[in-house]
Amino acid sequence: MNDNDINKRRHPRVYFEAADMLKLHIMHPRLNETSFMVQVMNISESGLGFFIPKGSDIKIDEGDQLILEKIEDVQIFKAIVNVDMAVRWSFREKAFNHQICGCEFLNMPSSYKTYLRTFIRQQIRGNGLNPQLSSPKFNA
């Protein structure tokens, strides 16, 4: 990612190491409202990126509408539930053992955005993270 790409981002984004990824429960209306779990690679107040195992029967495509049911592992996220998300991109490649998706939050209440903003600031300050330059790392 170059400096021009970094400056185009609307909101700071925090990337997680594989061991620190958050667990996200998602509902996909096309899958009969069945909830499933994915891992969050990165998050900002405008959206998030996640991955699911490639061997999974779940297929998510660009343009799909999902519902963020809940995020585990972080107390501040317990209040963030049932948020609509639009899949902006989806990537499946034979070399990877998972599918990667990027989603934008839709109509997220301002209180939820405040929770996200607070969490992101805490992560940046507390961990000395550079949210724009770090990149996700995956276990092989």
N, C-alpha and C positions, 0 to 999 in steps of 0.2 A: 504494500500500500504506500503510495507516495504522498507528499505533503498536500498536493492539490485535492486528492481524495479525502484526506483527513479534514481539510477545511470545509468540505461540502457537507459533512454530517451536521444534522440539525441538533442532535443531542449527544452528550458523552455516552459512550458504550463501554461496558465492563466485560472483559473476556475471562472465562474460567478455565483453570487447569482441569484435566480429566477427573482427578480425584475430588475436585471442589464443585463440580457441576450440580446445579439444582435439579430436583426431580419435579417435572411438570406433568399434571394430569390434563389430558385433552379429550374433548368429545368431537367427533366428526359426524355431522348429520347424515352424510352419505353412508356411514357405517352403522346405521340404526341406533344412533346415540350411544354407542358403546364407548366407554371411557378407556383410554390407554395411557401409558406413561412413556415420556421421552426425557431426554436430558438437555438442559439449557446450556448452550455454549457461550452465549453472550446475551446481554440485555441492555436496553435503554428505555427511556420513558415513552418512546414511540413504537418499540417493537422488540422482538427477540429472535434469536437463532437457536435451533435445536436439532438433535439428531436422533434417529431411531435405527435399530439394527437392520441391515439390508435384508437379512433372511426373514424378516417379519412379513406377515401377510398384509400389513397396512401399507397402502400406497397413497401418498399425498402429492397432489399436483398443483402447479401454479394456478392461482385463481380460486382454489378451494377455500371455503369458509370453515373455520374451526372455532371452538369455544374453549378458552383457557378456563378449566374447571377450578384448579387450585395449584399453588406452588408449595412444595414441601421444603423443609430444612431451615427456613429463615422466618423468625417470628413476625417480622414486619409484613410478610406476604400473606399471613393468615387472613387478612381482611380483603385481599384481592381475589375475587371469585367471579366466575361466569362472565368473562370478558370475551367479546367477539374479536376474532383475528382473521385477517385475509392473508393467504399464502402469496407472497410476492415473488418467491423463487423456490424451486425445488431441484435438488441435484442428486442423481444416482449415477455412480460410476463403478465399473467392475473392480477397479483398483482399491476402492474403499469397502469396508465391511459395514457400512451404514448409509442411510439416506440423510441428507442435510436439507433443512428448510429454513427460510427466512420469512417471518410474519410481521405484519403491521397491526398494531392494536386499533380497533375501530370503536369510536364512541366511548372511549374509556372515561369514567368519571374523574373529575379533577382531583378528588381525594386520593384515588388510586395513583394518579400521576405524582402526587405529592409523596406518597409512600415510596414509589420507585425512585424519584429524585433523591430522597433522603438516603435510601439504600446505596445508590450509586455514589453519592458524595462520600458516604462512610467508607465504601470500598476503595475509592481513590485515595482518600486521606489516610485511612488505617493501614492499607497494604502497600502504600507507595506505588500504586499502579499508575501507569500511563495508559488511560483507557483507550486511546486512539491507536497506539502503536503496538500494543501487545497483540498476540494472536493465539487462538485456541490451540491446544496440544492434545493429541489423542494417543491413547495406549495402543500399541500394535496388537 
